[in-house]
Amino acid sequence: MNLRLILLSSFVFMSTALNAQRNYFYDYRPLADSLSIVYQIPASVILAIAFQESGGGTSVVSRRLNNHFGLKGRVPGGDTVSVKSSYRYFVKSSDSYIYFCNLVARKKFYPSLIGNKDYKKWVIAISHTGYAANSKIWTNHILGIIEKYQLDNSNN
């Protein structure tokens, strides 16, 4: 009896987690697509980084601070939220997406990659800016997310 309950609980947990992951991409794909048009950064790159850094939208930083990219910084206008954190607060999740794209657009590599649909080049270039502490592992995670969830639709 206990084994069945454990197996059932595990199945429910796993299917809930999978649905949350699918929902994350469903919820944020339109935003990533529109930002991709404006900034010429592949939507797959924007989505995969947001997914990785926010734990698929489940992390405390993403839920309480609307920060889907693990962006550090001061809370604009003072501490308007009751979370003491070194992570930046955004009024809306979409604001963190826009901030991230602006951040990428200020990097030296950006002009040479504008409009390039090769998500691997973008991920590698971003990783070389110091965005992640361990760039090799981070790069592999981001590329794995893009491939696992088939986020790249540049060939469609």
C-alpha positions as CSV (number, residue, x, y, z in Angstrom):
1,M,0.0,0.0,0.0
2,N,2.8,2.5,0.9
3,L,4.7,1.7,-2.3
4,R,1.6,2.4,-4.4
5,L,1.1,5.7,-2.6
6,I,4.7,6.6,-3.1
7,L,4.5,5.7,-6.8
8,L,1.3,7.6,-7.3
9,S,2.7,10.7,-5.5
10,S,5.8,10.5,-7.7
11,F,3.8,10.3,-10.9
12,V,1.6,13.2,-9.9
13,F,4.7,15.3,-8.9
14,M,6.5,14.4,-12.2
15,S,3.5,15.2,-14.4
16,T,2.8,18.5,-12.5
17,A,6.5,19.5,-13.0
18,L,6.3,18.6,-16.8
19,N,3.1,20.6,-17.2
20,A,4.7,23.6,-15.4
21,Q,7.7,23.4,-17.8
22,R,5.4,23.3,-20.8
23,N,3.3,26.1,-19.4
24,Y,6.4,28.3,-18.9
25,F,7.3,28.1,-22.6
26,Y,3.6,28.5,-23.6
27,D,3.2,31.6,-21.4
28,Y,6.5,33.3,-22.3
29,R,7.0,32.3,-26.0
30,P,5.0,35.2,-27.4
31,L,7.0,37.7,-25.3
32,A,10.3,36.1,-26.4
33,D,9.2,36.1,-30.0
34,S,8.3,39.8,-30.0
35,L,11.6,40.7,-28.3
36,S,13.4,38.6,-30.8
37,I,12.0,40.7,-33.6
38,V,13.1,43.9,-31.8
39,Y,16.5,42.9,-30.6
40,Q,17.3,40.2,-33.3
41,I,18.3,37.7,-30.5
42,P,16.9,34.2,-31.1
43,A,13.7,33.7,-29.0
44,S,15.1,30.2,-28.2
45,V,18.1,31.8,-26.4
46,I,15.9,34.3,-24.5
47,L,13.5,31.5,-23.4
48,A,16.1,29.0,-22.5
49,I,18.1,31.4,-20.4
50,A,14.9,32.6,-18.6
51,F,13.8,29.0,-18.0
52,Q,17.2,28.0,-16.6
53,E,17.7,31.0,-14.4
54,S,14.1,31.0,-13.0
55,G,13.8,27.3,-12.5
56,G,11.0,27.3,-15.1
57,G,9.3,30.3,-13.3
58,T,9.3,28.5,-9.9
59,S,12.3,30.1,-8.2
60,V,11.7,32.6,-5.4
61,V,13.5,35.3,-7.4
62,S,11.2,34.8,-10.4
63,R,8.0,34.6,-8.3
64,R,8.6,37.4,-5.8
65,L,10.8,39.7,-7.8
66,N,9.6,39.0,-11.3
67,N,13.2,38.4,-12.2
68,H,13.5,35.5,-14.7
69,F,17.2,36.0,-15.5
70,G,18.9,36.1,-12.1
71,L,19.8,39.7,-12.7
72,K,21.5,41.4,-9.8
73,G,21.0,45.0,-8.9
74,R,19.3,47.5,-6.7
75,V,15.6,47.8,-6.5
76,P,14.7,50.9,-8.6
77,G,13.2,53.6,-6.4
78,G,14.1,52.0,-3.1
79,D,13.0,48.7,-1.5
80,T,9.3,48.5,-2.6
81,V,9.0,44.8,-1.9
82,S,9.5,42.9,1.4
83,V,12.3,40.7,0.0
84,K,15.8,41.5,1.0
85,S,17.9,40.4,-1.9
86,S,20.8,41.3,-4.1
87,Y,18.6,40.4,-7.1
88,R,16.9,43.1,-9.0
89,Y,13.1,43.6,-8.6
90,F,10.9,44.1,-11.7
91,V,7.3,45.3,-11.6
92,K,6.4,42.8,-14.2
93,S,8.1,39.6,-15.5
94,S,8.1,41.1,-19.0
95,D,10.3,44.0,-17.6
96,S,13.0,41.4,-16.7
97,Y,12.9,40.0,-20.3
98,I,13.3,43.5,-21.7
99,Y,16.1,44.4,-19.3
100,F,17.9,41.2,-20.3
101,C,17.6,42.0,-24.0
102,N,18.9,45.5,-23.4
103,L,21.8,44.0,-21.4
104,V,22.7,41.7,-24.2
105,A,22.4,44.6,-26.7
106,R,25.1,46.5,-24.8
107,K,27.6,43.7,-25.1
108,K,30.6,44.0,-27.5
109,F,29.6,40.9,-29.4
110,Y,26.1,42.0,-30.1
111,P,26.6,44.0,-33.4
112,S,28.4,41.0,-35.0
113,L,25.5,38.6,-34.1
114,I,22.4,40.8,-34.8
115,G,20.1,38.8,-36.8
116,N,22.2,35.6,-36.7
117,K,19.8,32.7,-36.1
118,D,22.5,30.3,-34.8
119,Y,21.5,30.0,-31.2
120,K,24.7,28.2,-30.3
121,K,26.8,31.2,-31.2
122,W,24.6,33.5,-29.1
123,V,24.7,31.2,-26.0
124,I,28.5,30.9,-26.3
125,A,28.9,34.7,-26.7
126,I,26.7,35.4,-23.7
127,S,28.5,32.9,-21.6
128,H,31.9,34.5,-22.4
129,T,30.6,37.8,-21.0
130,G,30.7,36.4,-17.4
131,Y,26.9,36.0,-17.3
132,A,27.3,32.7,-15.5
133,A,29.9,31.6,-12.9
134,N,30.8,28.4,-14.7
135,S,30.3,29.3,-18.4
136,K,31.0,25.8,-19.7
137,I,28.4,24.1,-17.6
138,W,25.9,26.9,-18.0
139,T,26.4,26.8,-21.8
140,N,25.7,23.1,-21.9
141,H,22.5,23.6,-19.7
142,I,21.2,26.3,-22.0
143,L,21.9,24.4,-25.2
144,G,20.4,21.3,-23.6
145,I,17.2,23.2,-22.8
146,I,16.9,24.5,-26.3
147,E,17.3,21.0,-27.8
148,K,15.2,19.1,-25.2
149,Y,12.2,21.4,-25.5
150,Q,12.8,22.1,-29.3
151,L,12.8,25.8,-28.7
152,D,14.6,26.6,-31.9
153,N,12.2,27.2,-34.8
154,S,14.6,29.2,-37.1
155,N,14.4,26.4,-39.7
156,N,10.6,26.3,-39.7
